[in-house]
Amino acid sequence: MRKSLSARIWPNAAALVLFVAFIFPVYWMFNTAFKENGDIVSENPVWFPVSPTLEHFRTAVNADNFWILVRNSVTVTVLAVLFSLVLALFASFAIARMRFKGRKGFILTFMIAQMAPWEVMVIAIYMIVRDADMLDSIVPLTLFYTVMVLPLTVITLRNYVAAVPKDLEESAMVDGCTRLQAFRRVIFPLLAPGLMATSLFGFITAWNEFPMVMVLNKDPEAQTLPLWLSKFQTAFGDDWGATMAAASLFAVPILLLFLYLQRKAVSGLTSGAVKG
C-alpha cells in the first residue's frame, strides 16, 4: 500500500514541478506587462500588479508598423497552413493508398526534410529569391513556410489515412462514388484530429519563424511580428513593460489557438505517431 501511494505521488510531484517551471515565465511576462514602471524596477519582486495599467500595451500597439506587421504575420501564417494542409491531404492519400515505385524513398525523403535545419539553407534561399526579384515580399515567405511545415503534416496525415479501413472506401465506390468522392465523404471526416494537430504545429512554426524573414525582408513594412519583437527593446530603450506587453500580444494568438485545439491536437499527434 505504501509503495502504491509513493508510486502515485512522485509522478504528480514531478508533473507539478515541470508545470511551474514552464508556466512561470509566461506568468511573469503577462504580470510585468500590467505593472507600473516603479513596480518593474523595484528591488523587491512584485508578484501581483498593485495598480494594473494598460499603458504598456498602448505603447506596443502604437509602435511603428504594428498593424501592418500583424496583417503580414496573419496572412503568411494562415496561407502557409492552408497550402500545407491541401498538399498534404493529397500526398498522404497517395502514400497510404497507392503503391508506386520509390514510395519508401519518398517517405524517407520527407522524414529527412523534417529533420534538416532550415537555417543552413537561408543563404541559398536568399539567392533564389533575389534572382527572382521577390525580396521584401510575403510571397516567398508563404511558400517557404509551407515547405517547412509540409513534411510533418504529410507524415501525420498519412498515418490517419492508413488507419481508415479500405473497406469503407471501397463500399463507397461500389455505391457509385468516384475515388475523389469517397475520399471527401468517407476519409476526410475521419481526419479531423490529425488536421487540427498539424494545423496547430504549422501555425506555431510559421508564426514564430525568425531567420527567414530577417534575411529576405529588409523593408520594415514587409516584415513580420517576430522580427519586430526582437527590435522592440532597442526601439524603446529599457522599457521592460512595453517589451513584455509586446511579447504578450505576440503570444496571445498561439495561446488561444492551443487552448481551443489542445485536446484534439494532442490526441492527433499521439495517434498519428503510432498508427500506420
Buried (B, 14 or more C-beta within 10 A) or exposed (E): EEEEEEEEEEEEEEEEEEEEEEEEEEEEBBBBBBBBBEBBEEEEEBEEBEEEBEEBBEBBBEBEBBEBBBEBBBBBBBBBBBBBBEBBBEBBBBBBBEEEEEEEEBBEEBEEBBEEEBEEBBEEBBEBBEEEEBBBBBEBBBBBBBBBBBBBBBBBBBBBBBBBEEEBBEEBBEEEBEEEEBBBBBBBEEBEBBBBBBBBBBBBBBBBBEBBBBBBBEEBEBBBBBBBBEBBBEBBEEBBBBBBBBBBBBBEBBEEBBEEBEEBBBBBBEBBEEBE
